[in-house]
């Protein structure tokens, strides 16, 4: 007993069994439904962040972040500046080994443009417990338009392994009542 080629080598000319044809049609229709659902959910689901990205050097991004801190710093916490920019502002947050800088204070129901970038290599921006996840890369300014709708303290964690201090890379964003 050995392995032999099929008697009919042109398999695509063989008739298709009715059950197999039914399953192919069901799978095709299900694929169309899921594809349409993805398009609909992207447009109407409101779960996608409005974001933009621009090329920028780490030095230029750091300069913008430092200028924002100098202008809007209200206090310090554990050696980190806390900034409270006015609504509608461009707000800069830096990812670097192994910290998020600075601490940011937003006002509830106000819109801000949050700029994120990395100074060294790729980091993951995960805002908890809201579950907003983005990637930050060196040489890119990722801009996200945010309108916080609940007050409280939100943690920013890095969800992209970035080295030995990865587990310590935690930042804060506060949202205050107007």
Secondary structure, 3 states (H helix, E strand, C coil): CCCCCCCCCCHHHCCCCHHHHHHHHHHHHHHHHHHHHHHHHHHHCCCCCCEEEEECCHHHHHHHHHHHHHHHEEEEECCEEEECCCCCCEEEEEEECCEEECEEEEECCCEEEEEEEECCCCEEEEEECCCEEEEECCCEEEEEEEECCCCEEEEEEECCCCCCCHHHCEEEEEEECC
